[in-house]
Amino acid sequence: MADERKRWDTDDRFTGVADASAFAGGVDELAALARRPGWVTEDPELHLVPHLRNASVDGLRIDEMRTEEDGVLAVIGACDPDASRAELRRRAWALLGTVAEPAASVREHRDGDVAVFEVVTGIPDNAGAFASHGHTLRLTLTQAAASRDI
């Protein structure tokens, strides 16, 4: 059984060298924006889907994209069956990069053999030519028996 204090297989320090408080302001700002009523834009299929459809990520295909009742763009896709967990993550981030705004949060979790990436991305106040707004997206990836590139 692995030592619960280890952060990876060869960790022998059991603690890091610093905290990330220098970056916490940006995280806090995005969290506040995500809670702002009306901040998430309408029509994610109009704003996000064209970028996702035009993406070129080898070994990943998109099978379905639809807007959920809560406004989240649900994207269902598949990676090659031989893709490692790290390769699957790299492909997900490459795809998500096609719709990322100046502020973004991506949270990955596993549901059995499925990887789910929950995304909040948007433009903070006074950070661009457009008013502050955001998008929410849930990318669900499986490993397919056969895959074609998108």
C-alpha positions in Angstrom: 0.0 0.0 0.0 1.3 3.5 -0.9 2.3 5.9 1.8 -0.6 8.4 2.1 1.8 11.2 2.7 3.5 10.7 -0.7 2.4 13.2 -3.4 3.8 11.0 -6.2 5.7 7.6 -6.3 9.2 8.9 -5.6 8.2 11.7 -3.1 10.4 11.7 0.0 9.8 15.2 1.3 6.0 14.9 1.9 5.6 18.7 1.7 6.1 21.4 -0.9 8.4 24.4 -1.0 5.8 27.1 -1.1 2.1 28.0 -1.4 0.3 29.5 -4.4 -1.0 32.6 -2.7 0.6 34.8 -5.3 -1.9 33.4 -7.8 -4.9 33.2 -5.4 -6.2 36.7 -6.5 -7.0 35.5 -10.0 -8.6 32.3 -8.6 -10.7 34.4 -6.3 -11.7 36.8 -9.1 -12.9 34.0 -11.3 -14.8 32.4 -8.5 -16.6 35.8 -7.8 -17.4 36.2 -11.5 -18.7 32.6 -11.7 -21.2 33.6 -8.9 -22.3 36.8 -10.6 -25.9 36.5 -11.8 -26.2 36.5 -15.6 -22.4 36.3 -16.1 -22.6 33.1 -18.2 -23.5 33.9 -21.7 -26.4 32.5 -23.6 -26.1 30.4 -26.8 -22.9 28.4 -26.1 -23.6 26.5 -29.3 -23.2 29.8 -31.2 -20.1 31.0 -29.3 -18.2 27.9 -28.5 -19.2 25.0 -30.8 -17.7 26.5 -34.0 -14.2 26.7 -32.4 -14.5 23.2 -31.0 -15.7 21.8 -34.4 -12.7 23.5 -36.1 -10.2 22.2 -33.6 -7.6 19.7 -34.8 -6.6 17.4 -31.9 -5.0 14.1 -33.1 -6.5 11.0 -31.5 -9.6 12.8 -30.2 -13.1 13.0 -31.8 -16.2 14.8 -30.7 -19.3 12.7 -30.8 -21.9 15.2 -29.4 -22.3 18.8 -28.2 -25.5 20.1 -26.6 -26.5 22.8 -24.2 -27.9 21.5 -20.9 -30.8 23.1 -19.1 -28.3 25.0 -16.7 -26.6 26.6 -19.7 -23.5 24.3 -19.6 -22.2 23.2 -23.0 -21.9 19.4 -22.7 -19.2 18.0 -25.0 -18.9 14.2 -25.3 -15.9 12.8 -27.0 -13.5 9.8 -27.3 -9.8 9.3 -27.4 -7.8 6.5 -28.9 -8.0 3.3 -26.8 -4.2 3.2 -26.2 -4.1 6.8 -24.9 -2.6 7.0 -21.4 -4.3 9.1 -18.7 -1.7 11.8 -19.3 -2.3 11.7 -23.1 -6.0 12.0 -22.6 -5.5 15.0 -20.4 -3.2 16.7 -22.9 -5.7 16.2 -25.7 -8.5 17.6 -23.5 -6.5 20.7 -22.7 -5.6 21.1 -26.4 -9.3 21.1 -27.2 -10.3 23.3 -24.3 -7.6 25.8 -25.4 -9.7 26.6 -28.5 -12.4 28.2 -26.4 -10.4 29.4 -23.4 -10.7 33.1 -22.4 -8.3 35.2 -20.3 -9.5 33.6 -17.0 -10.2 29.9 -16.8 -10.6 27.0 -14.3 -10.5 23.4 -15.3 -11.3 20.7 -12.8 -10.8 17.0 -13.9 -12.4 14.1 -12.2 -12.8 10.4 -13.0 -16.1 8.5 -13.2 -14.9 5.0 -13.8 -13.2 4.9 -17.2 -14.6 8.3 -18.1 -12.6 11.5 -17.6 -14.7 14.6 -17.0 -13.4 18.2 -17.3 -15.5 20.9 -15.8 -14.6 24.3 -17.2 -15.4 27.9 -16.3 -13.8 30.4 -18.6 -14.4 34.1 -19.3 -13.4 37.7 -19.5 -12.9 39.5 -16.2 -14.0 43.1 -15.7 -12.1 45.6 -17.8 -9.9 42.9 -19.4 -10.9 43.2 -23.0 -12.9 44.8 -25.7 -16.1 43.2 -24.6 -18.0 43.3 -21.3 -17.2 40.7 -18.7 -18.9 37.4 -19.5 -18.2 33.7 -19.1 -18.9 30.2 -20.4 -19.3 26.9 -18.7 -18.4 23.6 -20.4 -18.3 20.0 -19.4 -16.0 17.8 -21.5 -16.6 14.1 -21.0 -14.0 11.8 -22.7 -13.9 8.0 -23.0 -11.4 5.8 -24.7 -12.9 4.5 -27.9 -12.3 1.2 -29.7 -11.8 3.2 -32.9 -11.2 6.9 -33.2 -10.9 9.5 -35.9 -9.4 12.9 -35.6 -11.6 16.0 -35.3 
